[in-house]
Amino acid sequence: MPDAEGHPVRTEIHLMTVLSALADPVRYRVVTELLREPVGTERHCSSFGLSVSKSTRAHHFRILREAGLIRQVDRGNSRKAQLRWDDIESRFPGLLALIVRNPPAGDTPAISRANA
């Protein structure tokens, strides 16, 4: 059962839900950008420079959170997103490395822990 903020526990993260979340180019971009950051990095949702409305951005982050790809943490009057690196790697070994090797069109591959 997800926690109070809607984060599923590790065993509730399902591949079809993760792949469905990643099928959207906006959400895929968020995940690839988080993969470029050091493990544990928290980013404000507006820091991704997404060209969507605030409500649409909130929708995308809710989908990523409910899929188990990110953890959203309240920091004062804002929320920050953090990739659930260990949980995803534990459930689906190699998935993050595959994403790193397949960046969105026009991006260059990220150098991160997933490349190791």
N, C-alpha and C positions, 0 to 999 in steps of 0.2 A: 504494500500500500504506500503510495507517495506520502512524503512528509507534508507539513502544513503549507509549505510554499510550492508544492507540486513537483518536487524532485523524486523520481522513482528510486528505490534502493537498487543496488547493483544487480541483484538477481531479477529485477523486474524490467531491465533494459532489454528490449527485444530487437532483433536484427531488422525485421520488416519495418518497425517503427522508426528506427534509426535511418534506414535507407530511404524511407518516405520523407523524413525531415530533410535529408541531404539532397533529395531530388529537386528542390527549389534552388535556383541559382543564388538568390540572396542569402539563404541560410548556408549553402555550401561555401559561399564567400566568407561569411562570419567564421565558420569553422576553420577554413584555411588560414585566415588571418590570425586566429587564436593559436594555430599550430606553429606560426612563425615566432610566437612569443615564448619566453622562458616558462617552464612548467610553473603553474601557480599564479601566473599573471592575471590580474583582474582588470577588465576594461569596461568603461561606461558605454552603454548601448549607443550613444550618439557619436562615440569616437570612431566608428566604422565608416562614417561618411556615406551611409546608405541613402540613395535618392528615392526614399519612400516617406510617406507621412508618418507622424509619430504613432498613430494608432496601428498602422500597418507594421511598423518596426516592432511595436509591443507584441503584435500577433506572431511575428517571426520568432522572437525570442521566447515566447510562450511555447511554441512548437518545439524549439530546440531544448528547452528546459524539460518539457513533458516527455520528450524522447530519451532524455538522459544524457544528452550530449554536453550540456552546460549546466553549471550551478550558478544561480543568481543570488547575490548576497546584498543585503541592504547596507548601505554606507551613508548614514545620516539621511539626507533627503533624496538620495539617488540609489540606483541599483547598479551593481557591476556584474559582469558575466565572466565566468572562469570555465575553461574547458575541463571536463571530467576525464582527464587523460588516463589516470590509472584504472578507472571503472571501465572505460571503453576498451582499453588495451587488454584488460583482464577478461572481459566478455567476448571480445572479437579481436584476437591477436592479429596484428598486421593491418587492420583496417586504417588506422591513422597513417601508417607508412604509405599505404596505397593512395590515400587522399593527398599526401604530400607530393607523391610522384605524379599526380594528376590535378594540377592546379586549375582554377577557372581559366578560360581562354584569355590570353593576353597577360597572364601572370607568369612569374618565374617560380620554379620550385623553391620551396622553403627549406631552410637548414634548421633542423630542430632535433629534439630527442627522438622523434619518430623516425628520423633517418638512420639512427644508430642500429 
